[in-house]
Amino acid sequence: MRSRIETMQSDSGEIQRYQVVEGFDWNKVDFLFPDFGKKAISEIARLYTTNILPKNPALHGLIAFFHVPEDMAIDCPGEHEEGSIFVKNVAVSVYLNDQVKKGKIRWEGSFIVDDEKASMIIAQLEKDSLIQTVKGQRPDVLFVPINAKMGFLSQQEKVPCIVNSHFFLMDPTDLDSPYCQLGTPYGLALKDGVLMMPPLNHRPVLLVDQQGRTTVQQEELTSLAVEIDGIAYSHNKNAVFHFRPEERRTPIHTGTDIIITEDQVIAIKTGGGTTIPMAGFVLSVDNLLEVTDTHVIYHGLEAYVFGIQVGPSMMEDHTMIESLTCPFYNKEKDKVSFPSTVYPLPFETARAARIAVGSNAEGEAVLIWAEGAGKLRYKPKSDSTGCSLLELAKFCASHGYADILNLDGGGSAQILLEGVRHMQISDRYDPSDLEAERPVPSALVLRN
């Protein structure tokens, strides 16, 4: 494995820095989903306070970010009008937000709670430092659960290389379903023929075959079989798969909706009318059923050693991609929202930190980090400007790369070699301007 940093300078004197890691073995690339860290709650609250709420504080009220570990002894019903919920974090969110709608939870400088169960839940979360609030201008209250995988790459075991990978639910407009958890990653993730996350949103997939050859191609959820409790379901055969952007809700019917994110059944609901999770899908069957094992197994891509689906492709078969050629949400034309709801910025001009992965001119695996400008202060001709997606594509084309897929960038973008970052994260603490590492739910790990 080789690593280098390239600095490019424009005629105006602006610079762009790229870290390139090459020559690693696809068989040694794996996915890592960090364990939850309590600091993730305060970092999410900080990001909302500094980056999200100031954009339009009149849109938001009191937001309470929280996390309920599955092993926490907490009294919360799993049965709701939203169905039978198997994830405690989601069940608590649904219950607390239902009490808000009933007028039994409000904010008057602290929580005023008129429901005994809700009062005990909030008290336990406060006692264990698992809840934190931010405040907009509206009077309403919203409880937002944080996914159990939100952790920090710098706190993981030291490995030769680790890099953030997938987009994840983050903005308030990403949380459009009661089954959503902030920080849920989405898009295909495959290792040695096993799918840990399914393809979504009709975006391209980078696949690696048994010989280490890469291709960028289209893989759809509807082409897979989804196994639950030993039964394999296929679209339009013994089930119907519902997903965004085609639909926001499932139709009313007399059978069962199975709500799925990643490789887990989140809930089941009878009667239809289910709001499809932003980072998942709903599998509808005609009969009434129970789920005993919530683990989901996907069939159909067993021939591949690695696969990933995140953002748009930059290179396909040595050809540069010059524009956004796959679906991303556009509120001006799309009737149904799908993540990310605040992405993309203009393909040609919007600069940010970027991460990409794929194969180089020789067919070797390659990883790229385009360093972004610091989000507090930018020093012209000294700090990296970040790059637009088009500029990233041109960088890849200038090196003759074969197949390249854009991954999650922005303030999350980072590569650590043996636990060390050799360029800077663009997110910063105010006023110190020190790097502020964001929690992420998924990463690629390169091992020896």
C-alpha positions as CSV (number, residue, x, y, z in Angstrom):
1,M,0.0,0.0,0.0
2,R,1.4,3.4,-1.1
3,S,0.3,6.9,0.0
4,R,1.2,10.3,-1.4
5,I,-0.1,13.8,-1.2
6,E,-0.5,15.8,-4.4
7,T,-0.8,19.6,-4.4
8,M,-2.3,21.3,-7.4
9,Q,-2.2,25.1,-8.0
10,S,-4.5,27.1,-10.3
11,D,-3.6,30.2,-12.2
12,S,-5.2,32.3,-9.4
13,G,-2.8,30.8,-6.9
14,E,-5.5,28.7,-5.2
15,I,-4.4,25.2,-4.2
16,Q,-6.1,21.8,-3.9
17,R,-4.5,19.0,-1.9
18,Y,-5.3,15.3,-2.6
19,Q,-4.2,12.3,-0.6
20,V,-4.0,9.1,-2.8
21,V,-3.7,5.6,-1.4
22,E,-3.0,2.9,-3.9
23,G,-1.9,-0.7,-4.3
24,F,-4.0,-2.3,-1.6
25,D,-5.8,-5.7,-2.0
26,W,-9.6,-5.7,-2.5
27,N,-9.7,-8.9,-0.5
28,K,-8.3,-7.0,2.5
29,V,-10.9,-4.2,2.3
30,D,-13.7,-4.5,4.8
31,F,-16.5,-2.5,6.2
32,L,-16.5,-1.2,9.8
33,F,-19.6,0.1,11.6
34,P,-18.4,1.9,14.8
35,D,-19.8,1.3,18.2
36,F,-21.8,4.1,19.5
37,G,-20.0,6.8,21.6
38,K,-21.9,9.2,23.9
39,K,-19.8,12.1,22.4
40,A,-21.7,11.5,19.1
41,I,-24.8,13.1,20.8
42,S,-23.0,16.3,21.7
43,E,-21.3,16.5,18.3
44,I,-24.6,16.1,16.5
45,A,-26.0,18.8,18.8
46,R,-23.0,21.1,18.0
47,L,-23.5,20.6,14.2
48,Y,-27.1,21.5,14.4
49,T,-26.4,24.5,16.5
50,T,-23.6,25.8,14.3
51,N,-24.5,24.6,10.8
52,I,-28.2,23.6,10.5
53,L,-30.4,25.7,12.8
54,P,-28.9,29.1,11.9
55,K,-29.9,28.6,8.2
56,N,-33.6,28.9,9.2
57,P,-34.3,28.9,12.9
58,A,-38.0,29.6,12.3
59,L,-38.4,26.1,10.9
60,H,-37.3,24.3,14.1
61,G,-38.4,24.0,17.7
62,L,-36.8,22.1,20.5
63,I,-34.9,19.1,19.1
64,A,-33.9,16.4,21.6
65,F,-31.2,14.1,20.3
66,F,-31.0,10.8,22.2
67,H,-29.8,7.2,22.1
68,V,-31.3,4.2,23.9
69,P,-29.0,1.2,23.9
70,E,-30.7,-2.1,23.3
71,D,-29.6,-3.4,26.7
72,M,-30.9,-0.4,28.6
73,A,-33.6,-1.4,31.1
74,I,-36.3,1.0,30.1
75,D,-40.1,0.7,30.2
76,C,-41.4,1.5,26.7
77,P,-44.2,-0.3,24.8
78,G,-43.1,-1.9,21.5
79,E,-46.6,-1.8,20.1
80,H,-47.8,1.4,18.5
81,E,-50.1,2.6,15.8
82,E,-46.9,2.5,13.7
83,G,-46.7,-1.3,14.3
84,S,-44.7,-3.7,16.3
85,I,-41.3,-2.1,16.7
86,F,-38.2,-4.3,17.3
87,V,-35.6,-1.6,17.8
88,K,-35.8,0.0,21.3
89,N,-34.3,3.3,20.1
90,V,-37.1,3.7,17.4
91,A,-39.8,2.5,19.8
92,V,-38.8,5.2,22.4
93,S,-38.8,7.8,19.6
94,V,-42.3,6.9,18.4
95,Y,-43.6,6.8,22.0
96,L,-42.1,10.2,23.1
97,N,-43.2,12.0,19.9
98,D,-46.7,10.5,20.3
99,Q,-46.8,12.0,23.8
100,V,-45.7,15.4,22.4
101,K,-48.7,15.2,19.9
102,K,-51.0,14.5,22.8
103,G,-49.8,17.6,24.6
104,K,-48.2,15.5,27.4
105,I,-44.6,16.7,26.8
106,R,-43.6,20.3,26.3
107,W,-40.6,22.5,26.9
108,E,-40.5,25.4,29.3
109,G,-36.7,25.7,29.8
110,S,-36.8,22.0,30.8
111,F,-39.1,19.2,30.0
112,I,-42.6,19.3,31.4
113,V,-44.0,15.8,31.2
114,D,-47.5,14.6,32.1
115,D,-47.0,11.0,31.2
116,E,-45.4,8.7,33.8
117,K,-43.6,6.4,31.3
118,A,-42.3,9.3,29.3
119,S,-41.1,11.0,32.4
120,M,-39.2,7.9,33.5
121,I,-37.6,7.5,30.1
122,I,-36.5,11.1,29.8
123,A,-35.1,11.0,33.4
124,Q,-33.1,7.9,32.7
125,L,-31.7,9.3,29.5
126,E,-30.7,12.5,31.3
127,K,-29.1,10.5,34.2
128,D,-27.0,8.5,31.7
129,S,-26.1,11.6,29.6
130,L,-27.8,10.1,26.6
131,I,-29.9,13.1,25.6
132,Q,-29.1,16.6,24.5
133,T,-31.3,19.5,23.2
134,V,-30.9,22.3,20.8
135,K,-33.5,25.1,20.3
136,G,-34.9,26.9,17.2
137,Q,-37.6,29.5,17.3
138,R,-40.7,27.3,17.1
139,P,-42.5,26.2,20.3
140,D,-42.8,22.5,19.4
141,V,-40.7,19.5,20.6
142,L,-39.2,16.8,18.5
143,F,-37.3,13.7,19.8
144,V,-34.6,12.4,17.3
145,P,-33.0,9.0,17.9
146,I,-29.4,8.6,16.9
147,N,-28.3,5.4,15.3
148,A,-26.3,2.9,17.4
149,K,-23.4,2.9,14.8
150,M,-22.5,6.6,15.2
151,G,-18.9,6.6,16.4
152,F,-15.5,8.2,15.7
153,L,-12.9,6.7,13.3
154,S,-10.0,8.0,15.4
155,Q,-11.2,6.0,18.3
156,Q,-11.3,2.7,16.5
157,E,-8.6,0.0,16.6
158,K,-5.4,1.1,14.8
159,V,-5.4,-0.3,11.3
160,P,-3.2,0.4,8.2
161,C,-6.0,2.6,6.8
162,I,-9.5,3.6,7.6
163,V,-11.8,6.0,5.7
164,N,-15.4,7.2,6.0
165,S,-17.7,5.6,3.4
166,H,-21.5,6.1,3.2
167,F,-23.9,8.9,3.2
168,F,-26.1,8.8,6.2
169,L,-29.3,10.5,7.5
170,M,-28.4,13.8,9.0
171,D,-30.5,16.8,8.0
172,P,-34.0,17.3,9.6
173,T,-35.5,16.8,6.2
174,D,-33.8,13.4,6.0
175,L,-36.0,12.2,8.9
176,D,-39.3,11.8,7.1
177,S,-40.5,8.5,8.7
178,P,-41.1,7.4,12.3
179,Y,-38.7,4.6,11.6
180,C,-35.8,6.9,10.8
181,Q,-32.7,7.3,13.0
182,L,-30.3,10.1,12.5
183,G,-27.0,8.6,11.4
184,T,-28.4,5.6,9.6
185,P,-26.1,4.8,6.6
186,Y,-27.7,3.9,3.2
187,G,-26.5,2.4,-0.1
188,L,-25.2,-1.0,-1.0
189,A,-22.4,-2.5,1.2
190,L,-21.1,-5.9,0.1
191,K,-18.2,-8.0,1.4
192,D,-17.4,-11.6,0.1
193,G,-20.8,-12.0,-1.4
194,V,-22.7,-10.9,1.7
195,L,-24.8,-7.7,1.5
196,M,-24.9,-5.8,4.7
197,M,-26.9,-2.9,3.1
198,P,-29.0,-3.1,0.0
199,P,-28.9,-0.9,-3.1
200,L,-31.2,2.2,-2.9
201,N,-32.1,5.3,-4.8
202,H,-31.0,4.0,-8.2
203,R,-27.4,5.2,-7.9
204,P,-24.4,3.4,-9.5
205,V,-22.6,0.6,-7.7
206,L,-18.8,-0.1,-7.7
207,L,-18.4,-3.9,-7.8
208,V,-15.2,-6.0,-7.6
209,D,-15.2,-9.6,-9.0
210,Q,-13.2,-12.6,-7.8
211,Q,-10.3,-11.6,-10.1
212,G,-10.1,-8.1,-8.6
213,R,-11.6,-6.4,-11.6
214,T,-13.9,-3.3,-11.0
215,T,-17.0,-2.3,-12.8
216,V,-19.5,0.5,-12.2
217,Q,-23.0,-0.7,-12.9
218,Q,-26.6,-0.4,-11.9
219,E,-27.9,-2.8,-9.3
220,E,-31.5,-2.6,-8.1
221,L,-33.2,-3.8,-4.9
222,T,-35.9,-5.4,-7.0
223,S,-33.4,-7.8,-8.6
224,L,-32.5,-9.3,-5.2
225,A,-34.3,-11.9,-3.1
226,V,-34.8,-10.8,0.5
227,E,-34.8,-13.6,3.1
228,I,-36.6,-13.2,6.4
229,D,-37.3,-16.1,8.8
230,G,-36.1,-18.6,6.2
231,I,-38.5,-17.3,3.5
232,A,-37.0,-15.7,0.4
233,Y,-39.2,-12.8,-0.9
234,S,-39.0,-11.6,-4.5
235,H,-40.5,-8.4,-5.9
236,N,-43.9,-8.9,-7.6
237,K,-43.8,-12.7,-6.9
238,N,-44.6,-13.4,-3.3
239,A,-44.1,-9.7,-2.1
240,V,-44.0,-6.2,-3.3
241,F,-41.0,-4.0,-2.5
242,H,-41.8,-0.3,-1.8
243,F,-39.1,2.3,-1.8
244,R,-38.2,5.9,-2.5
245,P,-38.3,7.9,-4.7
246,E,-41.2,6.0,-6.3
247,E,-43.3,6.1,-3.1
248,R,-43.5,7.7,0.3
249,R,-46.2,5.5,1.7
250,T,-47.3,1.9,1.0
251,P,-50.9,1.5,-0.2
252,I,-53.6,0.4,2.2
253,H,-54.0,-3.4,2.2
254,T,-55.0,-6.3,4.4
255,G,-51.6,-7.9,4.8
256,T,-48.3,-7.1,6.5
257,D,-45.7,-4.4,5.9
258,I,-42.2,-5.4,6.9
259,I,-40.1,-2.2,7.5
260,I,-36.3,-2.8,6.8
261,T,-33.2,-0.7,7.0
262,E,-29.7,-2.1,6.4
263,D,-30.0,-5.8,7.2
264,Q,-32.6,-5.6,10.0
265,V,-36.3,-5.6,10.3
266,I,-37.2,-2.5,12.2
267,A,-40.9,-3.1,12.6
268,I,-44.0,-4.8,11.1
269,K,-47.3,-3.2,10.5
270,T,-50.7,-4.5,9.3
271,G,-53.0,-2.7,7.1
272,G,-50.6,-0.7,4.9
273,G,-50.2,3.1,4.9
274,T,-46.7,2.8,6.2
275,T,-44.3,5.7,5.7
276,I,-41.3,4.2,4.0
277,P,-38.0,4.8,5.9
278,M,-35.6,7.2,4.2
279,A,-32.7,4.8,4.5
280,G,-34.6,1.6,3.8
281,F,-37.6,0.0,2.2
282,V,-40.9,-1.8,3.0
283,L,-41.6,-5.3,1.9
284,S,-45.4,-6.0,1.7
285,V,-47.0,-9.4,1.8
286,D,-50.7,-10.4,1.5
287,N,-50.9,-12.4,4.7
288,L,-50.6,-11.6,8.3
289,L,-47.3,-12.7,9.8
290,E,-45.0,-12.4,12.7
291,V,-41.2,-12.0,12.6
292,T,-39.1,-14.1,15.0
293,D,-35.6,-13.3,13.6
294,T,-35.2,-9.7,12.6
295,H,-31.9,-10.4,10.6
296,V,-32.4,-9.9,6.9
297,I,-30.3,-11.9,4.3
298,Y,-30.0,-10.6,0.7
299,H,-29.4,-13.0,-2.3
300,G,-28.3,-12.2,-5.8
301,L,-24.7,-10.7,-5.6
302,E,-22.8,-13.6,-4.1
303,A,-20.3,-13.6,-7.0
304,Y,-18.6,-10.4,-5.9
305,V,-15.9,-9.9,-3.3
306,F,-16.6,-6.2,-2.7
307,G,-19.3,-3.7,-3.5
308,I,-20.3,-0.2,-2.5
309,Q,-22.9,2.4,-3.5
310,V,-22.8,6.0,-2.3
311,G,-22.7,9.0,-4.5
312,P,-22.3,9.6,-8.2
313,S,-19.5,7.9,-10.2
314,M,-16.5,10.0,-11.3
315,M,-15.0,7.5,-13.8
316,E,-16.6,4.5,-15.6
317,D,-14.4,2.2,-17.7
318,H,-11.7,4.9,-18.1
319,T,-14.3,7.5,-19.1
320,M,-14.8,10.7,-17.1
321,I,-18.3,11.5,-15.9
322,E,-19.0,15.2,-16.6
323,S,-22.3,15.7,-14.9
324,L,-24.7,14.3,-12.3
325,T,-26.1,11.2,-14.1
326,C,-28.0,9.5,-11.3
327,P,-30.9,10.5,-9.1
328,F,-30.5,13.0,-6.2
329,Y,-33.4,14.8,-4.6
330,N,-34.5,18.0,-6.2
331,K,-37.4,19.6,-4.2
332,E,-38.3,21.7,-7.3
333,K,-39.3,18.6,-9.3
334,D,-39.4,15.5,-7.1
335,K,-42.7,14.7,-5.5
336,V,-41.3,12.2,-3.0
337,S,-38.3,13.1,-0.9
338,F,-35.3,10.7,-0.7
339,P,-31.9,11.1,0.9
340,S,-29.9,13.2,0.9
341,T,-32.5,16.0,0.8
342,V,-30.0,18.8,0.9
343,Y,-27.6,17.2,-1.7
344,P,-26.2,17.8,-4.3
345,L,-24.8,21.2,-4.6
346,P,-23.9,22.1,-8.2
347,F,-21.8,19.3,-9.8
348,E,-19.5,21.8,-11.6
349,T,-18.9,24.5,-9.0
350,A,-19.7,23.4,-5.4
351,R,-16.4,22.8,-3.6
352,A,-16.0,20.6,-0.5
353,A,-13.9,17.9,0.9
354,R,-14.3,14.7,-1.1
355,I,-13.6,11.0,-0.7
356,A,-13.6,8.5,-3.6
357,V,-12.7,4.9,-4.2
358,G,-12.1,2.7,-7.2
359,S,-9.3,1.5,-9.5
360,N,-6.4,3.3,-11.1
361,A,-4.9,3.1,-14.6
362,E,-3.2,-0.2,-13.8
363,G,-6.3,-1.8,-12.3
364,E,-5.1,-1.4,-8.7
365,A,-7.4,-0.3,-6.0
366,V,-7.1,3.4,-5.2
367,L,-8.5,5.7,-2.6
368,I,-8.6,9.5,-2.8
369,W,-9.2,12.3,-0.2
370,A,-9.6,15.8,-1.5
371,E,-8.9,18.1,1.4
372,G,-11.5,20.7,2.0
373,A,-11.2,24.3,3.2
374,G,-11.7,24.9,6.9
375,K,-15.3,25.9,7.6
376,L,-14.4,28.8,10.0
377,R,-11.5,30.5,8.3
378,Y,-10.0,30.0,4.9
379,K,-6.4,31.2,4.1
380,P,-6.2,32.0,0.4
381,K,-3.3,30.3,-1.5
382,S,-2.4,28.4,1.7
383,D,-5.5,26.3,2.6
384,S,-6.9,23.7,0.2
385,T,-10.1,24.9,-1.4
386,G,-11.7,21.5,-1.6
387,C,-13.0,20.5,-5.0
388,S,-16.3,20.2,-6.9
389,L,-17.4,16.8,-8.2
390,L,-16.4,17.9,-11.7
391,E,-12.9,18.8,-10.4
392,L,-12.6,15.5,-8.7
393,A,-13.6,13.7,-11.9
394,K,-11.0,15.7,-13.8
395,F,-8.3,14.8,-11.2
396,C,-9.2,11.1,-11.7
397,A,-9.2,11.5,-15.5
398,S,-5.8,13.2,-15.4
399,H,-4.3,10.1,-13.8
400,G,-6.1,7.7,-16.2
401,Y,-8.1,6.0,-13.5
402,A,-10.6,3.3,-14.6
403,D,-13.6,3.2,-12.3
404,I,-14.1,5.7,-9.5
405,L,-17.1,6.2,-7.1
406,N,-17.6,9.3,-5.0
407,L,-18.2,8.5,-1.3
408,D,-19.3,10.6,1.7
409,G,-17.4,13.9,1.9
410,G,-17.8,17.3,3.5
411,G,-16.9,17.6,7.2
412,S,-16.8,13.8,7.5
413,A,-14.1,13.3,5.0
414,Q,-10.9,11.8,6.4
415,I,-8.3,9.1,5.8
416,L,-6.2,7.7,8.8
417,L,-3.1,5.7,8.1
418,E,-2.0,3.8,11.2
419,G,-4.3,6.1,13.2
420,V,-2.8,9.3,11.8
421,R,-4.5,11.9,9.5
422,H,-2.0,13.5,7.1
423,M,-4.4,16.3,6.0
424,Q,-7.0,18.3,7.8
425,I,-10.7,17.8,8.4
426,S,-12.7,20.7,7.1
427,D,-15.1,20.9,10.1
428,R,-13.7,23.0,12.9
429,Y,-14.4,24.1,16.5
430,D,-15.3,27.8,17.0
431,P,-13.3,29.9,18.0
432,S,-10.2,27.7,18.3
433,D,-10.3,26.5,14.6
434,L,-9.1,23.1,15.8
435,E,-10.3,20.1,13.8
436,A,-13.7,18.8,14.8
437,E,-14.1,15.1,14.0
438,R,-17.7,14.1,13.1
439,P,-19.2,10.8,14.2
440,V,-19.9,8.5,11.2
441,P,-21.7,5.2,11.0
442,S,-19.7,3.4,8.4
443,A,-16.1,3.2,7.1
444,L,-13.8,1.2,4.9
445,V,-10.9,-0.6,6.6
446,L,-7.8,-1.6,4.7
447,R,-5.9,-4.3,6.4
448,N,-2.5,-5.9,5.8
